[in-house]
């Protein structure tokens, strides 16, 4: 059984996450990163509504300009984790990648190094989440098999390589260049 995660249960590691109406959390800045304190579940669900792009747009460390919102899995730290992202621009869709940098633990150490995109066994075409409309992104990791649903549709299914599973940590969330109201759900220990 999953329960909504409160702001006090999250460690915001970059940007700002605020309490909003009706139990939602809000993001207004160009970058936000957060993880669940102390628990390491293997599934998470993000219910969110895109409110529009942020006033200030910040390129990723790679130089790419992207708007996206998504989940973190097995987030040992900012250098070793799995991302499940629902991209809005420039190319909409669900993407899974992992970041692996053994011996490095802060973004200052690893920067944008160590990213690998995982090719799915099955993928469905997914449009950008429409602004002003509620959406759901759910990820379930069973062993090495990851399944991702976007608005109830199986959008991505595949096997994560051993390297992606080498670190273990909590679930979390991430946003880039998008204002969003959201709730993170995770299994109750």
N, C-alpha and C positions, 0 to 999 in steps of 0.2 A: 504494500500500500504506500502510495506517495503522498507527501504533504508539502504545502508551500514553504519555501525557505524564507525566513525573516532576514532583514538587513543585518541584524545583530549576529546572525549565524554565518555571515559571509566576511571574508577578509578581502577588502578591495585593495588590489595591488597596483592599480594604475587608474587614473581618472577619478570620476565621482559617480556614486550611485546614491540616489536619495529615495526616501519614503514618499510615496504618492498616494492618491486616492484609492479607496477600495482594496487595500492590501497590495497594490502594485508598487514596483520600484521604478524609478525613472532615470534615464540617461539623457543628458543634454550636451555633453562634450564630445569631442572628436575621437577619444579613445577611452575605453573602460575595460578593465580586467578584474575579475573577482573569482574566488574559490570558496567552497564550503569548508568551514573550520572543522578539522578533526575527523571527518567521516570519509570513507572511500567506497561509495556505492559504484556499481557498474552500469547504472542507468540514470538518465536525467531527462526532464522535459522542460522546455522553455515555452511559455505562453506569452505572446508579445503582440503589440500593435505598433507599427512603424508610424511615427508622428511627422517624419520628413527628414531631410538631410540636416546635419548640424550647420550652424552659421559659418563656423570655421572648419574647413576641410583640411586634413593632414594626411599626407602621403604615408604609406607604410615604409618601413625601413628599407625595403627593396626598391622604393621609388614609385611603386604602383599606387594609383589612386583608386580606392575601393570603398564601397559602402556594403557593410555586412553585419550580421548578428549571428551568434552561435554558442555552442556548448564546448566546454573543456571536459575531457575524460582523462583519468590517470594522471592528473596534473601534479606531478612531483614538485615542479617549480616552473618558472618562466622559460626554461631552456629544455625541459623534458616533459612532454605531454602529447595528447592527441586532441586535435580540433575537429569539430563537426560544424561547418559554417554554411549558413544560408546567405548566399551572395545576392545582392540587389543590383549593384552596378560594378564594373561595366558589363559583365556577362552573368546573368541570373542563373542560379542553380545551387544544388547542394554539393559541397566539396568536403572530402575528408583528407586531412593530412596530419602528419605527426612531426614533432620537433624533437630531435635527439642530439644532445650535446653532453656526453659523459664527462663528469668532473666540473661542469659549469652549472651554475645555479641561478644567476641573475641575468636579466636582459642586458645589462651592461657588459657582462662577460661574453654572451653568445650572440648578441645582436639579432640579425635575421638569419643566422647560420643554422644548419641542421634540419631544415624543412624538407620533407618528402611527401609528395602527393600519392595517395593510395588509390590504385585503380580498382573499381568495383567489379564484382562478378555480374551484378545486375544494377541497372540505373534507370530511373524514370526521369523524363524531362519535367523540370519544375520551374514555374514562372517566378519572377520576383514577388516578394510579399507586398500586396497592395497597401498603400498608406491608409490609415484610418480603419482597417479591418483586422479583427483578431486572427492570429495565426498560431500554429503549434509546431515546434520542432522537437522530436523525441528521438533519443538514441538509447540502444540497448546492446551491451557488450556481453556475450555469452561465450566464455572461453576466448577464442581468437576471432569469433564471428561477430561482426558489427552490423546492426540493422538500424537504419535511420528512416523515420517517417516525417513527411512535411504535410501538415494539415490532414493527417490520417492516411496518406498515401505512402506506400513503401517507395522511398525515393532513392535509396542507396543500400546495397547489401554487398558485403565482401569480407575477406579474411585479412586481419591486420598481421603484418609480419612480426616475427619474434622481436625485432629491434623496437617496434612501436610499443610492445608490451613489456619492455625491459624495466620501465619505471612504473611506480604505482603511487597514486595520490588521489585527492578528492576530485569531485566534479566541480564545474564552475561555468562561468559565462564570459563572453567577450563581445564587444561591439566596436565598430570602426565607422566614424563619420555619419552616424545616423542617430537621430533622436528617437527614443523608444520608451514605451511603458511596458513593463514585463513582470512576470512571476516565474521563478525557478522552482521546479518540483523535483523531489528526490525521495527514494524510499526511506521510510522511517526506520532507524536502527532498532 
